[in-house]
Amino acid sequence: MFPNSSNLGRPPFPPKHHQRSNFFSKLPANMPPTVITHQPVTDVQFNFHDGTSLLSGNLATIPAVTPQPTSYGSGGLVHTSGRTSFRGRKRQSEQYVADDVKRQRFHSHHSKTTVVSQAVPLPKKHRYSFPIGSVRSPSLSASYKPELTGCVPPLQDSLLQDTAETTFPVAKDKLSQQVLELFQACQQQTCDLNRKELCRTELQREIQQIFPQSRLFLVGSSLNGFGTRSSDGDLCLVIKEEPVNQKTEARHILGLVQKLFSTKLSAYIERPRLIRAKVPIVKFRDKVSCVEFDLNVNNVVGIRNTFLLRTYAYIENRVRPLVVVVKKWASFHDINDASRGTLSSYSLVLMVLHYLQTLPEPILPSLQKNYPEAFDSTMQLHLVHQAPCAIPPYTSKNGSSLGDLLIGFFKYYATEFDWSHQMISVREAKAIPRPDGIEWRNKFICVEEPFDGTNTARAVHEKQKFDIIKGEFLKTWHVLEDKKDLNCVLPLRATV
């Protein structure tokens, strides 16, 4: 499924960090020796006018170029050669996104600290700086074969395919057509991902001056298939294989990162703030890409759930449009901000998936139950992106339209789901009784994280906010049931 997830997370070490470390001694014993490389990132080509991005991996496979040695930390903007789209601090106009450019490549991430950077040649316009993944787990070899055609597009290909190649559900009614059109207008484009990836590449280079063995991964909506043009970027800084104490060690590490951003990189990074949450983050804005980012330390569950969600996004063609519209709706009604006591985007995605799993004729299965080896929570990080590659589309007998499913979603949470006694579980594909642990006791909304079992909706800790959320679901259900017009609950023109 993750077609080439090997990349978005971490280019090879820069030249000054070529030295070997105990990182490599921890690689799996059965890993082919060709997987390990110490190639530096020496060239990045970006051309947002044609929607392509070339990030060097194995230098032997890439045509010779003359790099202009500039980077965030040395006074220039990026490591580039040839044309570059960054000529100042303003975001370029929309002209760089050609209407017919809808190709998006995704990279993914590797190990906790294992440095796996396999260089597999790609077509010239599809090379990324990450391993393209042929490292296979022996336990998966019997079930997952490279030659099988899965439903999830490989990262080295495109997440956003050309309209002619993308299979969208047929919209036979007005509401379904509105849902589909809003999704197509708002979905993340290739250039959006490229801007985030460029920032990640440069920041990793700078952070490695402090933590030489670290890796910076792009995670969340940017890679999971549910991103929009306005989605922020989520970054996971993996420092070491062992867990990091989030209250002490992670905060200390993030303090050093914040200081780096505030001093050496102040010309390019603005408003770096350390947020002392359960999983602390540094929030900042990249002036070059004009993207807001959240950076955490060693929250590796985010790498795992990125690719679980990416599989759900592609096994059924009604999933992505529904999720994107629900996220837009929640944002418009001010209930999509965990920092203000409402629902995170991640919780909203899990809520949509759970609803689609619990219909009398389900539209989605439990991937973790059906393919336990592909979504093993103990799988090494450098294998996570490729394990689901061969998972086939899910064939449901439920032929409900996008419009009917959207109305049903609001009805389910407004009238059917028992908020007081039940927990939303995508892992189990059903509503289950709340556990009695402190994580769940006296909580207004319980949404189970599929891998670590925590409550992703713990931010909703005030009854007033919970009542507002429930009220929005109920009101929206009544309006859509009556009007069958998305504009009545989410003005399309303003949203786009």
C-alpha positions as CSV (number, residue, x, y, z in Angstrom):
1,M,0.0,0.0,0.0
2,F,2.6,2.3,0.7
3,P,4.0,2.0,-2.3
4,N,7.1,3.6,-1.6
5,S,6.9,4.8,1.6
6,S,10.4,4.6,2.1
7,N,11.0,8.1,1.7
8,L,9.1,10.8,3.0
9,G,10.7,10.3,6.2
10,R,14.3,10.5,5.9
11,P,17.0,11.1,3.4
12,P,20.4,9.6,3.9
13,F,22.9,11.3,6.2
14,P,24.6,14.5,5.1
15,P,28.3,14.1,4.3
16,K,29.6,15.1,7.8
17,H,27.7,12.3,9.4
18,H,29.0,9.4,7.3
19,Q,30.6,7.8,10.3
20,R,29.2,4.4,11.2
21,S,27.4,4.0,14.5
22,N,25.6,1.4,16.6
23,F,22.6,2.2,14.5
24,F,23.7,-0.2,11.9
25,S,24.5,-3.0,14.3
26,K,20.8,-3.1,15.2
27,L,19.6,-3.9,11.7
28,P,17.8,-7.2,11.2
29,A,20.1,-10.1,10.6
30,N,18.2,-11.1,7.5
31,M,18.4,-7.8,5.8
32,P,20.2,-7.8,2.4
33,P,23.5,-5.9,2.6
34,T,22.5,-3.8,-0.4
35,V,19.9,-2.1,1.7
36,I,22.3,0.0,3.7
37,T,23.7,3.1,2.1
38,H,25.5,6.1,3.4
39,Q,24.8,8.3,0.3
40,P,24.4,11.9,1.2
41,V,21.6,14.2,0.0
42,T,23.5,16.5,-2.4
43,D,20.9,17.7,-4.8
44,V,17.2,18.5,-4.8
45,Q,15.3,19.6,-7.9
46,F,12.0,21.2,-7.6
47,N,9.8,22.4,-10.4
48,F,6.3,23.2,-9.2
49,H,5.3,24.3,-12.6
50,D,5.2,20.7,-13.8
51,G,4.4,19.2,-10.5
52,T,7.6,17.1,-10.2
53,S,10.1,16.7,-7.5
54,L,13.5,15.0,-7.7
55,L,15.2,14.1,-4.5
56,S,18.5,12.3,-4.8
57,G,18.8,8.8,-3.4
58,N,21.6,6.7,-4.9
59,L,23.7,9.2,-6.7
60,A,24.8,6.6,-9.2
61,T,21.3,6.4,-10.7
62,I,20.9,10.2,-11.1
63,P,22.2,12.3,-14.0
64,A,25.1,14.6,-13.1
65,V,24.1,18.0,-12.0
66,T,25.9,21.1,-10.6
67,P,24.4,21.7,-7.2
68,Q,24.2,25.2,-5.7
69,P,25.3,24.5,-2.1
70,T,22.7,26.5,-0.2
71,S,20.5,25.4,2.7
72,Y,18.3,26.8,5.4
73,G,21.2,27.2,7.7
74,S,23.8,28.6,5.4
75,G,21.9,31.7,4.1
76,G,20.3,30.2,1.1
77,L,16.8,28.7,0.9
78,V,17.3,25.2,-0.3
79,H,19.8,22.8,-1.8
80,T,18.9,23.2,-5.5
81,S,20.2,22.9,-9.0
82,G,18.5,24.2,-12.1
83,R,15.2,26.0,-11.6
84,T,13.8,26.6,-8.2
85,S,10.4,27.9,-7.3
86,F,11.4,29.6,-4.1
87,R,12.4,33.2,-4.9
88,G,11.6,34.9,-1.7
89,R,9.4,34.3,1.3
90,K,6.0,34.5,-0.3
91,R,4.1,31.5,-1.5
92,Q,4.0,31.4,-5.2
93,S,0.7,32.0,-6.9
94,E,-1.5,29.1,-8.0
95,Q,-0.1,29.2,-11.4
96,Y,2.5,26.6,-10.4
97,V,-0.3,24.1,-10.0
98,A,-1.4,23.2,-13.5
99,D,-5.0,22.0,-13.6
100,D,-4.0,18.7,-15.1
101,V,-1.2,18.1,-12.5
102,K,-2.6,15.8,-10.0
103,R,0.2,13.4,-9.5
104,Q,1.5,12.9,-6.0
105,R,4.2,10.8,-4.7
106,F,4.5,9.7,-1.2
107,H,7.4,8.6,0.8
108,S,7.4,7.2,4.0
109,H,9.4,6.4,6.9
110,H,11.9,4.0,8.1
111,S,13.1,2.5,11.2
112,K,13.2,3.9,14.7
113,T,16.9,4.3,14.4
114,T,17.7,1.8,11.8
115,V,19.1,3.6,8.8
116,V,17.6,1.9,5.9
117,S,18.1,3.8,2.7
118,Q,17.8,1.4,-0.2
119,A,18.4,3.0,-3.5
120,V,16.2,1.5,-6.1
121,P,16.2,3.3,-9.5
122,L,12.9,4.9,-10.4
123,P,11.9,6.6,-13.6
124,K,13.8,9.9,-13.9
125,K,10.8,12.0,-12.8
126,H,9.9,9.8,-9.9
127,R,13.1,9.6,-7.8
128,Y,12.9,10.3,-4.2
129,S,15.5,10.4,-1.5
130,F,14.1,7.4,0.4
131,P,14.3,3.7,0.1
132,I,11.9,2.3,-2.4
133,G,11.4,-0.7,-0.4
134,S,12.1,-4.3,-1.2
135,V,13.0,-5.2,2.3
136,R,10.5,-7.9,3.3
137,S,9.7,-9.5,6.6
138,P,9.9,-13.2,6.5
139,S,6.6,-13.5,8.3
140,L,4.9,-11.6,5.5
141,S,6.5,-13.2,2.5
142,A,3.9,-15.9,2.2
143,S,1.0,-13.5,2.2
144,Y,2.3,-10.4,0.5
145,K,3.8,-10.8,-2.9
146,P,5.3,-7.8,-4.9
147,E,3.6,-8.9,-8.0
148,L,0.1,-8.7,-6.5
149,T,-1.8,-5.5,-7.4
150,G,-3.1,-3.9,-4.2
151,C,-5.6,-1.0,-3.9
152,V,-3.2,1.5,-2.4
153,P,-1.0,3.5,-4.9
154,P,2.7,3.2,-4.3
155,L,4.3,6.3,-2.8
156,Q,6.7,6.5,-5.8
157,D,3.7,6.8,-8.0
158,S,0.9,9.2,-7.1
159,L,-1.5,9.7,-4.4
160,L,-3.5,12.1,-6.4
161,Q,-3.8,10.6,-9.8
162,D,-4.9,12.1,-13.0
163,T,-8.7,12.4,-13.2
164,A,-8.8,9.9,-16.0
165,E,-7.0,7.4,-13.9
166,T,-8.8,7.9,-10.6
167,T,-11.9,5.8,-9.9
168,F,-14.4,8.0,-8.1
169,P,-17.9,6.8,-7.0
170,V,-20.7,7.7,-9.4
171,A,-22.7,10.6,-8.1
172,K,-26.4,10.3,-9.2
173,D,-27.9,12.9,-6.8
174,K,-27.2,16.5,-6.0
175,L,-25.8,15.9,-2.5
176,S,-23.4,13.2,-3.7
177,Q,-22.2,15.4,-6.5
178,Q,-21.5,18.2,-4.1
179,V,-19.5,15.9,-1.8
180,L,-17.5,14.7,-4.7
181,E,-16.8,18.1,-6.2
182,L,-15.8,19.5,-2.8
183,F,-13.4,16.6,-2.3
184,Q,-11.8,17.1,-5.7
185,A,-11.4,20.8,-5.1
186,C,-9.9,20.5,-1.7
187,Q,-7.7,17.4,-1.9
188,Q,-4.0,17.8,-1.4
189,Q,-2.0,18.3,-4.6
190,T,1.4,17.2,-5.6
191,C,2.9,20.7,-5.1
192,D,1.5,20.8,-1.6
193,L,3.3,17.7,-0.6
194,N,6.5,18.8,-2.3
195,R,6.6,22.0,-0.2
196,K,6.3,20.0,3.0
197,E,8.9,17.4,1.8
198,L,11.3,20.2,1.0
199,C,11.0,21.7,4.4
200,R,11.4,18.2,6.0
201,T,14.5,17.5,4.1
202,E,16.2,20.8,5.0
203,L,15.1,20.7,8.7
204,Q,16.4,17.1,9.0
205,R,19.8,18.3,7.7
206,E,19.9,21.0,10.3
207,I,18.6,18.9,13.2
208,Q,21.2,16.3,12.5
209,Q,23.9,18.9,13.5
210,I,22.5,18.4,17.0
211,F,21.3,14.8,16.8
212,P,23.4,13.1,14.1
213,Q,21.5,9.8,14.2
214,S,18.1,11.3,14.1
215,R,15.5,10.9,11.4
216,L,12.6,13.3,10.6
217,F,9.5,11.7,9.2
218,L,6.5,13.4,7.5
219,V,3.4,11.7,8.9
220,G,-0.4,12.3,9.3
221,S,-2.7,13.7,6.7
222,S,0.1,14.7,4.4
223,L,0.6,11.0,3.6
224,N,-2.5,9.1,4.8
225,G,-4.7,10.0,1.9
226,F,-7.0,12.4,3.7
227,G,-4.9,15.6,3.3
228,T,-6.3,18.8,1.9
229,R,-4.7,21.8,0.3
230,S,-4.8,23.6,3.7
231,S,-3.6,20.7,5.8
232,D,-0.7,21.4,8.2
233,G,2.4,19.3,8.2
234,D,3.1,16.8,11.0
235,L,6.7,15.7,11.7
236,C,8.0,13.0,13.9
237,L,11.6,13.3,15.0
238,V,12.9,9.8,15.8
239,I,16.0,10.1,18.0
240,K,16.5,6.5,19.1
241,E,14.9,3.0,19.1
242,E,14.0,3.1,22.7
243,P,10.9,5.0,23.9
244,V,11.4,8.5,25.0
245,N,9.9,10.0,28.2
246,Q,7.5,12.6,26.8
247,K,7.3,14.7,30.0
248,T,11.1,15.1,30.4
249,E,13.3,13.8,27.7
250,A,11.0,14.8,24.8
251,R,10.5,18.3,26.2
252,H,14.3,18.7,26.6
253,I,14.9,17.6,23.0
254,L,12.2,19.9,21.7
255,G,13.6,22.8,23.7
256,L,16.9,22.4,21.8
257,V,15.0,22.2,18.5
258,Q,13.0,25.3,19.4
259,K,16.3,27.1,20.2
260,L,17.7,26.1,16.8
261,F,14.6,27.4,15.0
262,S,14.7,30.6,17.0
263,T,18.3,31.4,16.3
264,K,20.1,29.8,13.4
265,L,17.0,29.2,11.4
266,S,15.1,32.4,12.4
267,A,15.2,33.7,8.8
268,Y,13.1,30.8,7.6
269,I,11.2,29.5,10.6
270,E,8.8,31.8,12.5
271,R,6.8,31.5,15.7
272,P,8.4,28.3,17.0
273,R,6.5,27.4,20.2
274,L,6.9,24.5,22.6
275,I,3.5,23.1,23.5
276,R,3.6,21.0,26.7
277,A,0.9,18.5,25.9
278,K,0.8,14.8,26.8
279,V,2.8,14.4,23.6
280,P,4.7,17.7,23.5
281,I,5.3,19.4,20.2
282,V,7.0,22.4,18.7
283,K,4.6,24.3,16.5
284,F,6.1,26.6,13.8
285,R,5.6,28.1,10.4
286,D,8.0,27.6,7.6
287,K,8.3,30.9,5.7
288,V,9.6,29.1,2.6
289,S,6.8,26.7,2.1
290,C,4.2,28.8,4.0
291,V,3.1,25.7,5.9
292,E,2.3,25.3,9.6
293,F,4.0,22.3,11.2
294,D,3.8,20.3,14.4
295,L,6.9,18.4,15.4
296,N,7.0,15.7,18.0
297,V,9.7,13.4,19.3
298,N,9.6,9.6,19.0
299,N,5.8,9.4,18.8
300,V,6.3,6.5,16.4
301,V,2.6,5.4,16.6
302,G,2.0,8.3,14.2
303,I,4.1,6.5,11.6
304,R,2.1,3.3,12.0
305,N,-1.3,4.8,11.9
306,T,-0.4,7.0,8.9
307,F,-0.1,3.8,6.8
308,L,-3.1,2.1,8.4
309,L,-5.3,5.1,7.5
310,R,-3.7,5.2,4.1
311,T,-4.9,1.7,3.4
312,Y,-8.4,2.5,4.6
313,A,-8.3,5.6,2.3
314,Y,-7.8,3.5,-0.8
315,I,-9.6,0.2,-0.3
316,E,-13.0,1.8,-1.0
317,N,-13.5,4.8,-3.2
318,R,-16.2,6.4,-1.1
319,V,-13.9,6.8,2.0
320,R,-11.7,9.7,1.0
321,P,-14.5,12.0,-0.2
322,L,-16.5,11.4,3.0
323,V,-13.6,12.0,5.3
324,V,-12.5,15.2,3.6
325,V,-16.0,16.7,3.6
326,V,-16.5,15.8,7.3
327,K,-13.2,17.4,8.2
328,K,-14.2,20.5,6.3
329,W,-17.6,20.5,8.0
330,A,-16.1,20.2,11.4
331,S,-13.6,23.0,10.8
332,F,-16.4,25.3,9.5
333,H,-18.4,24.6,12.6
334,D,-15.4,25.2,15.0
335,I,-15.3,21.7,16.4
336,N,-12.1,20.6,14.8
337,D,-9.4,21.9,17.2
338,A,-8.1,19.7,20.0
339,S,-6.1,22.6,21.4
340,R,-9.5,24.3,22.1
341,G,-11.2,21.2,23.6
342,T,-12.9,19.8,20.5
343,L,-12.1,17.0,18.1
344,S,-8.7,16.5,16.3
345,S,-8.7,15.6,12.6
346,Y,-7.4,12.2,13.5
347,S,-10.4,11.5,15.8
348,L,-12.7,12.7,13.0
349,V,-11.1,10.3,10.5
350,L,-11.5,7.4,13.0
351,M,-15.1,8.3,13.6
352,V,-15.9,8.2,9.8
353,L,-14.1,4.8,9.4
354,H,-15.9,3.4,12.4
355,Y,-19.3,4.5,11.0
356,L,-18.5,2.8,7.7
357,Q,-17.5,-0.4,9.5
358,T,-20.7,-0.6,11.6
359,L,-23.3,-0.2,8.9
360,P,-25.7,-3.2,8.6
361,E,-23.8,-3.9,5.3
362,P,-20.3,-2.7,6.2
363,I,-18.4,-0.6,3.7
364,L,-15.1,-1.2,5.5
365,P,-13.7,-4.2,7.4
366,S,-11.2,-4.2,10.3
367,L,-7.9,-4.2,8.5
368,Q,-6.1,-5.1,11.7
369,K,-8.2,-8.2,12.1
370,N,-8.2,-9.3,8.4
371,Y,-4.5,-8.6,7.9
372,P,-2.8,-8.9,11.3
373,E,0.7,-9.4,9.9
374,A,0.5,-6.3,7.8
375,F,-0.5,-4.1,10.7
376,D,1.5,-5.7,13.5
377,S,2.3,-3.0,16.1
378,T,5.7,-4.6,16.8
379,M,6.8,-4.5,13.1
380,Q,10.1,-2.6,12.6
381,L,9.4,0.9,11.3
382,H,11.3,0.5,8.1
383,L,8.9,-2.2,7.0
384,V,5.7,-0.4,8.0
385,H,5.2,1.3,4.7
386,Q,5.4,-1.7,2.4
387,A,3.6,-4.5,4.4
388,P,0.1,-3.5,3.1
389,C,1.1,-3.0,-0.5
390,A,-0.8,-6.1,-1.7
391,I,-4.0,-5.6,0.3
392,P,-6.8,-5.8,-2.3
393,P,-9.8,-3.4,-2.5
394,Y,-12.7,-4.2,-0.2
395,T,-15.8,-5.3,-2.1
396,S,-18.9,-4.2,-0.2
397,K,-22.5,-5.1,-1.1
398,N,-23.6,-1.7,0.3
399,G,-24.3,0.5,-2.7
400,S,-25.2,3.6,-0.7
401,S,-24.4,7.0,-2.4
402,L,-22.0,9.5,-0.9
403,G,-25.0,11.7,0.0
404,D,-26.8,8.9,1.8
405,L,-23.6,7.9,3.7
406,L,-23.0,11.5,4.8
407,I,-26.5,11.9,6.1
408,G,-26.1,8.5,7.8
409,F,-22.9,9.5,9.5
410,F,-24.5,12.5,11.2
411,K,-27.5,10.4,12.2
412,Y,-25.4,7.7,13.7
413,Y,-23.5,10.0,16.0
414,A,-26.6,12.2,16.7
415,T,-29.0,9.4,17.6
416,E,-27.5,5.9,17.6
417,F,-24.1,5.9,19.2
418,D,-24.1,5.7,23.0
419,W,-21.5,8.3,24.1
420,S,-21.8,7.5,27.8
421,H,-21.0,3.8,27.6
422,Q,-19.4,3.0,24.3
423,M,-16.0,3.5,22.7
424,I,-15.3,4.0,19.0
425,S,-13.0,1.2,17.9
426,V,-11.7,1.0,14.3
427,R,-9.5,-1.9,15.4
428,E,-12.5,-4.0,16.4
429,A,-14.8,-2.5,13.7
430,K,-17.5,-1.9,16.2
431,A,-18.6,0.1,19.2
432,I,-17.2,-1.6,22.4
433,P,-17.8,-1.0,26.1
434,R,-15.6,1.6,27.6
435,P,-12.7,0.2,29.6
436,D,-12.5,1.2,33.3
437,G,-9.1,2.7,33.1
438,I,-8.2,6.3,33.9
439,E,-7.8,7.0,30.2
440,W,-11.5,6.4,29.7
441,R,-13.2,7.2,33.0
442,N,-15.3,10.3,33.1
443,K,-14.5,11.1,29.5
444,F,-17.1,12.6,27.2
445,I,-15.8,11.0,24.0
446,C,-13.8,7.8,23.7
447,V,-12.0,7.1,20.4
448,E,-9.5,4.2,20.6
449,E,-6.2,4.7,18.9
450,P,-5.8,1.6,16.8
451,F,-2.2,0.7,17.8
452,D,-1.5,2.0,21.4
453,G,-5.1,1.9,22.7
454,T,-5.1,5.5,24.0
455,N,-8.0,7.9,23.7
456,T,-7.5,10.2,20.7
457,A,-10.5,12.4,21.8
458,R,-9.2,13.1,25.3
459,A,-9.0,16.8,24.5
460,V,-12.8,17.0,24.8
461,H,-12.8,17.3,28.6
462,E,-15.5,20.0,29.1
463,K,-19.2,19.1,29.0
464,Q,-20.0,22.4,27.3
465,K,-17.7,21.5,24.4
466,F,-19.1,18.0,24.2
467,D,-22.7,19.4,24.1
468,I,-21.7,21.7,21.3
469,I,-20.2,18.8,19.3
470,K,-23.3,16.7,19.8
471,G,-25.5,19.6,18.9
472,E,-23.7,20.2,15.6
473,F,-24.1,16.5,14.6
474,L,-27.9,16.6,15.4
475,K,-28.5,19.9,13.7
476,T,-26.6,18.9,10.6
477,W,-28.4,15.6,10.4
478,H,-31.8,17.3,10.5
479,V,-30.8,19.9,7.9
480,L,-29.3,17.4,5.4
481,E,-32.2,15.0,5.8
482,D,-34.6,17.8,4.9
483,K,-32.7,19.8,2.3
484,K,-30.3,17.3,0.7
485,D,-28.0,20.3,0.0
486,L,-24.5,20.5,1.4
487,N,-24.5,24.3,1.0
488,C,-27.0,24.4,3.9
489,V,-24.4,23.1,6.4
490,L,-21.1,23.9,4.6
491,P,-21.0,26.7,2.1
492,L,-19.1,25.2,-0.8
493,R,-17.8,28.5,-2.4
494,A,-16.4,29.8,0.9
495,T,-14.9,26.4,1.8
496,V,-13.1,26.0,-1.5
